[in-house]
Amino acid sequence: MSAPAWASFICAMVTLVTVIMVSTYGKKMMKLVPFIVGILAGYLEAVIFTLLGIPVIDFSLFQDMQIFAVPEFTFLEALKGVKDIDGSYIATVAVAYIPVAFVVFAEHIADHKNLSSIIDADLLTDPGLHRTLLGDGVGSMVGAIFGGCPNTTYGESVGCVAITRNASVVTITTAAIMSIVISFFGPFVAFLDSIPGCVMGGVCVTLYGFIAVSDLKMIQKVDLNQNKNLFVVASILIPGIGGMAMAIGKVTITAIACALILGIIVNALLNKAKDE
């Protein structure tokens, strides 16, 4: 039985308002964890509704849980069932993932430009784009070997850095290690699984909104009075926001990939156009 829409809306609003208020008016330490405080506030509201008979949280996730549990690793899962890795198989994989790689490259550069504006240092120069891309690639390969998600410079992480203004490498590394360690504890995993979608929705309003605004800052210095610049930006924004996608056989080019490809093509066509 799902929760009524009004209960979900209230939980989302409690989460949203808490994140905004903590991030804006909180003390120094509180400003570092506005999302955690917001999620806890929304979760508490969801618990209250559930105890009153309005099922917002599924507490069955806590049943039969183990205090300590090793996460399921799917070592080299992609190769299971593959008898012959020939040229055809490699070509199919290449066609499917090369467009995705270009998307990741674009996201990587955009995220690092955003981070550069936050910490007032050009990360594309020092440590350099070649090193940061190499780090992404190695991380993706290691994650894939153990069945994890591919690694990339997620805009969500950049949004967290931008909102908290904490770009400390030590802090981020410590948080990563803590995330790995606590993933072995069943109660914590069950708690994460039980967070209602409405609570996460309230967080996402602030997080993705901040990401969108941060990305728009990148084109502040672009002269959109010039038609060539306007067309390049339009060819990226409209397919990306509108959800344009293309299926070629078994391969689907996502909206982000379409936006990237169109942006590159239009920019190449108009690169030599004279300013008007």
C-alpha positions as CSV (number, residue, x, y, z in Angstrom):
1,M,0.0,0.0,0.0
2,S,1.5,3.3,-1.1
3,A,1.4,6.5,0.9
4,P,-1.2,9.2,0.1
5,A,0.1,11.9,-2.2
6,W,-0.4,14.6,0.5
7,A,1.7,12.7,3.0
8,S,4.5,12.3,0.5
9,F,4.3,15.9,-0.4
10,I,4.6,17.0,3.3
11,C,7.7,14.7,3.8
12,A,9.3,16.2,0.7
13,M,8.6,19.8,1.8
14,V,10.0,19.1,5.3
15,T,13.2,17.7,3.7
16,L,13.5,20.6,1.2
17,V,12.9,23.4,3.7
18,T,15.3,21.8,6.2
19,V,18.1,21.6,3.7
20,I,17.6,25.2,2.6
21,M,17.4,26.5,6.2
22,V,20.4,24.6,7.5
23,S,22.5,25.5,4.5
24,T,21.5,29.2,4.8
25,Y,21.2,29.9,8.5
26,G,23.0,26.9,10.1
27,K,26.2,27.2,12.1
28,K,29.5,26.3,10.4
29,M,29.5,22.6,11.2
30,M,25.8,22.3,10.3
31,K,26.4,23.9,6.9
32,L,28.7,21.0,6.1
33,V,25.9,18.4,6.3
34,P,22.7,20.1,5.2
35,F,21.6,17.1,3.1
36,I,22.1,14.6,6.0
37,V,20.1,16.9,8.3
38,G,17.4,17.3,5.7
39,I,17.1,13.6,5.1
40,L,16.9,12.8,8.8
41,A,14.2,15.5,9.2
42,G,12.2,14.1,6.3
43,Y,12.7,10.5,7.5
44,L,11.5,11.5,11.0
45,E,8.3,13.0,9.5
46,A,7.8,9.8,7.5
47,V,8.2,7.7,10.7
48,I,5.6,9.8,12.4
49,F,3.1,9.3,9.5
50,T,3.9,5.5,9.4
51,L,3.3,5.2,13.2
52,L,0.0,7.0,12.7
53,G,-1.1,4.4,10.2
54,I,-0.1,6.2,7.0
55,P,2.5,3.8,5.4
56,V,5.3,6.0,4.1
57,I,8.2,3.8,5.2
58,D,8.5,0.1,4.6
59,F,9.9,-1.2,7.9
60,S,9.9,-4.8,6.6
61,L,13.3,-4.0,5.2
62,F,14.7,-4.2,8.8
63,Q,13.4,-7.8,9.3
64,D,15.9,-10.6,9.3
65,M,18.8,-8.2,8.7
66,Q,22.3,-9.1,9.8
67,I,24.3,-6.7,11.9
68,F,27.4,-7.4,9.7
69,A,27.0,-8.5,6.1
70,V,29.4,-8.6,3.2
71,P,28.0,-6.9,0.2
72,E,27.5,-9.0,-2.9
73,F,30.4,-8.7,-5.3
74,T,29.9,-9.8,-8.9
75,F,33.5,-10.3,-9.9
76,L,33.8,-10.0,-13.7
77,E,30.0,-10.5,-14.1
78,A,30.1,-9.1,-17.6
79,L,32.2,-12.0,-18.8
80,K,30.0,-14.7,-17.4
81,G,28.3,-16.6,-20.2
82,V,30.5,-15.1,-22.8
83,K,32.2,-18.1,-24.6
84,D,34.0,-16.4,-27.4
85,I,35.2,-12.8,-27.3
86,D,35.7,-12.1,-31.0
87,G,35.9,-9.0,-33.1
88,S,32.1,-8.9,-33.5
89,Y,31.6,-8.9,-29.7
90,I,34.2,-6.2,-29.2
91,A,32.7,-4.1,-32.0
92,T,29.2,-4.4,-30.4
93,V,30.6,-3.3,-27.1
94,A,32.5,-0.4,-28.7
95,V,29.4,0.9,-30.5
96,A,27.4,0.8,-27.3
97,Y,29.9,2.5,-25.1
98,I,32.0,4.9,-27.2
99,P,29.1,7.4,-27.3
100,V,28.8,7.1,-23.5
101,A,32.5,7.7,-23.2
102,F,32.1,11.1,-25.0
103,V,29.3,12.0,-22.6
104,V,31.4,11.2,-19.6
105,F,34.3,13.3,-21.1
106,A,31.9,16.3,-21.4
107,E,30.5,15.8,-17.9
108,H,34.1,15.4,-16.5
109,I,35.3,18.7,-18.0
110,A,32.1,20.6,-17.0
111,D,32.3,19.3,-13.4
112,H,36.0,20.2,-13.1
113,K,35.3,23.7,-14.5
114,N,32.6,24.1,-11.9
115,L,34.9,22.8,-9.1
116,S,37.6,25.2,-10.4
117,S,35.3,28.2,-10.0
118,I,34.5,27.0,-6.4
119,I,38.1,26.6,-5.2
120,D,39.5,29.4,-7.4
121,A,42.0,27.1,-9.1
122,D,42.2,25.7,-12.7
123,L,41.9,21.9,-12.2
124,L,42.2,21.4,-15.9
125,T,45.7,22.7,-15.7
126,D,46.8,21.5,-12.3
127,P,46.7,18.5,-11.8
128,G,45.7,18.5,-15.5
129,L,42.9,17.1,-17.6
130,H,45.0,14.1,-18.6
131,R,45.5,13.1,-14.9
132,T,41.8,13.6,-13.9
133,L,40.5,11.6,-16.9
134,L,43.0,8.8,-16.1
135,G,41.7,8.7,-12.5
136,D,38.2,8.4,-13.8
137,G,39.1,5.6,-16.2
138,V,41.1,3.6,-13.6
139,G,38.2,4.0,-11.1
140,S,35.7,2.8,-13.7
141,M,37.7,-0.3,-14.5
142,V,38.2,-1.2,-10.9
143,G,34.6,-0.7,-10.1
144,A,33.4,-2.7,-13.1
145,I,35.7,-5.7,-12.2
146,F,33.9,-6.0,-8.8
147,G,30.4,-5.4,-10.3
148,G,30.2,-1.8,-9.1
149,C,28.9,1.3,-10.9
150,P,31.2,3.0,-13.3
151,N,33.0,5.9,-11.7
152,T,32.6,9.5,-13.0
153,T,32.6,13.0,-11.7
154,Y,29.0,13.0,-10.7
155,G,27.3,16.4,-10.8
156,E,25.6,15.4,-7.6
157,S,29.0,15.3,-5.8
158,V,29.9,18.6,-7.4
159,G,26.6,20.1,-6.2
160,C,27.4,18.9,-2.6
161,V,30.8,20.6,-2.7
162,A,29.3,23.8,-4.1
163,I,26.6,24.0,-1.4
164,T,28.8,23.0,1.5
165,R,31.9,24.9,0.2
166,N,34.0,22.0,1.5
167,A,36.4,20.9,-1.2
168,S,38.9,19.3,1.1
169,V,40.5,16.2,-0.5
170,V,41.0,14.8,3.0
171,T,37.3,15.2,3.8
172,I,36.1,13.7,0.6
173,T,38.6,10.8,0.9
174,T,37.5,10.1,4.5
175,A,33.8,10.2,3.4
176,A,34.6,7.6,0.7
177,I,36.4,5.3,3.1
178,M,33.5,5.6,5.6
179,S,31.0,4.8,2.9
180,I,32.9,1.6,2.1
181,V,33.2,0.6,5.7
182,I,29.6,1.2,6.7
183,S,28.3,-0.7,3.7
184,F,29.2,-3.9,5.6
185,F,26.8,-3.0,8.4
186,G,23.2,-4.3,7.8
187,P,21.3,-1.7,9.8
188,F,22.8,1.1,7.9
189,V,22.1,-0.5,4.5
190,A,18.5,-1.2,5.6
191,F,18.1,2.4,6.7
192,L,19.3,3.7,3.3
193,D,17.0,1.2,1.5
194,S,14.0,2.4,3.6
195,I,14.4,6.1,2.9
196,P,11.2,7.0,1.0
197,G,11.3,8.4,-2.5
198,C,9.5,11.5,-1.4
199,V,12.3,12.3,1.1
200,M,14.9,11.9,-1.6
201,G,12.8,13.9,-3.9
202,G,12.9,16.9,-1.5
203,V,16.7,16.6,-1.4
204,C,16.9,16.3,-5.2
205,V,15.0,19.6,-5.7
206,T,17.9,21.5,-4.0
207,L,20.7,19.3,-5.3
208,Y,19.8,19.1,-9.0
209,G,18.6,22.7,-8.9
210,F,22.0,23.8,-7.7
211,I,23.6,21.7,-10.3
212,A,21.5,23.3,-13.1
213,V,22.3,26.8,-11.8
214,S,26.0,26.0,-11.5
215,D,26.0,24.8,-15.1
216,L,24.3,27.9,-16.3
217,K,27.1,29.9,-14.7
218,M,29.4,28.4,-17.3
219,I,27.8,30.3,-20.1
220,Q,27.6,33.6,-18.3
221,K,30.6,34.9,-20.2
222,V,29.3,33.6,-23.6
223,D,27.9,36.3,-25.8
224,L,24.4,34.9,-26.6
225,N,23.7,37.9,-28.8
226,Q,25.9,36.1,-31.4
227,N,23.7,33.7,-33.4
228,K,26.5,31.1,-33.6
229,N,26.8,30.9,-29.8
230,L,23.0,30.9,-29.4
231,F,22.6,28.0,-31.8
232,V,25.3,25.9,-30.1
233,V,23.7,26.4,-26.7
234,A,20.2,25.8,-28.0
235,S,21.3,22.6,-29.8
236,I,22.6,21.3,-26.4
237,L,19.9,22.5,-24.1
238,I,16.8,21.5,-26.0
239,P,17.7,17.8,-26.8
240,G,19.1,17.4,-23.3
241,I,16.2,18.8,-21.5
242,G,13.6,17.5,-23.9
243,G,14.8,13.9,-23.6
244,M,15.8,13.4,-27.2
245,A,17.0,9.8,-27.7
246,M,17.9,7.6,-30.7
247,A,17.8,3.8,-31.0
248,I,20.1,2.2,-33.5
249,G,19.5,-1.5,-33.4
250,K,20.3,-2.7,-29.9
251,V,22.2,0.5,-29.1
252,T,20.3,3.5,-27.6
253,I,21.9,6.9,-27.7
254,T,20.6,8.8,-24.6
255,A,19.4,12.4,-24.5
256,I,22.7,13.6,-23.0
257,A,24.7,11.8,-25.7
258,C,22.4,13.3,-28.4
259,A,22.8,16.8,-26.9
260,L,26.6,16.4,-26.8
261,I,26.9,15.1,-30.4
262,L,24.6,17.8,-31.7
263,G,26.5,20.5,-29.8
264,I,29.9,19.3,-31.2
265,I,28.5,19.2,-34.8
266,V,26.9,22.6,-34.6
267,N,29.9,24.1,-33.0
268,A,32.2,22.7,-35.7
269,L,29.9,24.0,-38.4
270,L,29.7,27.5,-36.9
271,N,33.2,27.7,-35.5
272,K,34.5,29.8,-38.5
273,A,31.4,32.0,-38.7
274,K,32.1,35.7,-38.3
275,D,30.8,37.6,-35.3
276,E,27.8,39.8,-36.1
